[in-house]
Amino acid sequence: MLPALDDLLEGFSRYARRRGREPVCDAKAIGGALREAERLAQGNEPDEPVALFYALARRPRAFGGLQGDMLVLLAVEQARAVDLELSFVPVELDIHIIRILRREMTFLELRGWFAARLASIARRPWPPEKR
């Protein structure tokens, strides 16, 4: 499930302040990105991380000066929220952002790239087994 707008804005505010930055963002753009991500994912939880990344990348000023940080953080955290782990080299995401902004990369292409790099998180049993 994608995050609620209020929760996302609150989390961004804490993130920005911990980094000594003012939490300047465009709540309307973020809300639009969340709606677009929901439409792109079509209820398929494994597609939520890519849908959120794609929708936010199309709004380059949504998180002000922390846009790049937030795109990566939200993609990774949304993957974890649906029990997946995203493996990548950071520059790859930077290249994807540029391609999305230039309209050179479609959602379907990015979804394929994400799918190849998402893996199920191995869960440890609880309570731990006694040895």
C-alpha positions as CSV (number, residue, x, y, z in Angstrom):
1,M,0.0,0.0,0.0
2,L,1.4,3.4,-1.0
3,P,1.9,5.9,1.8
4,A,-0.8,8.5,2.6
5,L,0.0,12.0,1.6
6,D,0.0,13.3,5.2
7,D,2.3,10.5,6.4
8,L,4.7,11.2,3.5
9,L,4.8,14.9,4.2
10,E,5.4,14.3,7.9
11,G,8.2,11.9,7.1
12,F,9.8,14.3,4.7
13,S,9.7,17.1,7.2
14,R,11.6,14.9,9.8
15,Y,14.0,13.8,7.1
16,A,14.8,17.3,6.0
17,R,15.2,18.7,9.5
18,R,17.6,15.8,10.5
19,R,19.7,17.0,7.6
20,G,19.6,20.6,8.7
21,R,17.3,21.6,5.8
22,E,14.0,23.3,5.7
23,P,11.3,20.9,4.6
24,V,10.4,22.8,1.5
25,C,8.2,20.7,-0.8
26,D,5.2,20.9,-3.2
27,A,2.4,19.0,-1.4
28,K,0.2,19.3,-4.5
29,A,2.8,17.7,-6.7
30,I,3.4,15.0,-4.2
31,G,-0.3,14.3,-3.9
32,G,-0.5,14.1,-7.7
33,A,2.4,11.7,-7.8
34,L,0.8,9.4,-5.3
35,R,-2.4,9.3,-7.3
36,E,-0.4,8.6,-10.5
37,A,1.6,5.9,-8.7
38,E,-1.6,4.2,-7.5
39,R,-3.0,4.3,-11.1
40,L,0.3,2.9,-12.5
41,A,0.6,0.1,-9.9
42,Q,-3.0,-1.0,-10.5
43,G,-3.2,-2.6,-7.1
44,N,-0.1,-4.8,-7.8
45,E,2.1,-4.3,-4.7
46,P,5.4,-5.3,-6.4
47,D,4.8,-2.5,-8.9
48,E,4.4,0.2,-6.2
49,P,8.1,1.0,-5.7
50,V,8.6,1.6,-9.5
51,A,5.3,3.5,-9.8
52,L,6.2,5.8,-7.0
53,F,9.7,6.4,-8.3
54,Y,8.4,7.1,-11.8
55,A,5.6,9.4,-10.7
56,L,7.9,11.4,-8.5
57,A,10.7,11.6,-11.1
58,R,8.2,13.3,-13.4
59,R,7.8,16.0,-10.8
60,P,11.4,17.2,-10.3
61,R,10.7,19.9,-7.8
62,A,8.3,18.0,-5.5
63,F,10.8,17.7,-2.7
64,G,12.9,20.8,-3.4
65,G,16.6,20.4,-2.9
66,L,16.1,16.9,-1.5
67,Q,14.3,15.5,-4.5
68,G,17.1,13.1,-5.5
69,D,17.5,11.8,-1.9
70,M,13.7,11.3,-1.6
71,L,13.3,9.4,-4.9
72,V,15.9,6.8,-3.8
73,L,14.7,6.6,-0.2
74,L,11.0,6.2,-1.2
75,A,11.7,3.6,-3.8
76,V,13.8,1.5,-1.4
77,E,11.3,2.0,1.5
78,Q,8.3,1.2,-0.7
79,A,10.0,-2.0,-1.8
80,R,10.5,-2.9,1.8
81,A,6.9,-2.1,2.6
82,V,5.9,-4.8,0.2
83,D,8.6,-7.3,1.4
84,L,11.0,-6.7,-1.4
85,E,14.6,-5.5,-1.6
86,L,15.8,-3.3,-4.4
87,S,19.4,-3.8,-5.6
88,F,21.0,-1.0,-7.7
89,V,23.9,1.2,-8.3
90,P,22.9,4.8,-7.4
91,V,24.1,6.3,-10.7
92,E,21.6,4.0,-12.5
93,L,18.7,5.7,-10.8
94,D,20.2,9.1,-11.7
95,I,20.3,8.1,-15.3
96,H,16.7,6.9,-15.2
97,I,15.5,10.2,-13.7
98,I,17.1,12.1,-16.5
99,R,15.6,9.7,-19.1
100,I,12.2,10.1,-17.5
101,L,12.4,13.9,-17.5
102,R,13.4,13.8,-21.2
103,R,10.5,11.5,-21.9
104,E,13.0,8.9,-23.1
105,M,11.9,6.2,-20.7
106,T,8.4,4.8,-20.3
107,F,6.9,3.3,-17.2
108,L,6.9,-0.1,-18.7
109,E,10.6,0.1,-19.5
110,L,11.4,1.2,-15.9
111,R,9.1,-1.5,-14.5
112,G,11.1,-4.1,-16.3
113,W,14.4,-2.7,-14.9
114,F,12.9,-2.6,-11.4
115,A,11.5,-6.2,-11.7
116,A,15.0,-7.5,-12.6
117,R,16.4,-5.9,-9.4
118,L,13.7,-6.6,-6.8
119,A,13.9,-9.7,-4.7
120,S,11.9,-11.1,-1.8
121,I,13.2,-10.2,1.6
122,A,14.2,-13.4,3.5
123,R,12.3,-13.2,6.8
124,R,13.7,-14.8,9.9
125,P,11.2,-16.9,11.9
126,W,10.0,-15.4,15.1
127,P,10.6,-16.4,17.8
128,P,14.1,-17.5,16.8
129,E,14.7,-21.2,16.7
130,K,16.6,-22.5,19.7
131,R,19.9,-24.3,18.8
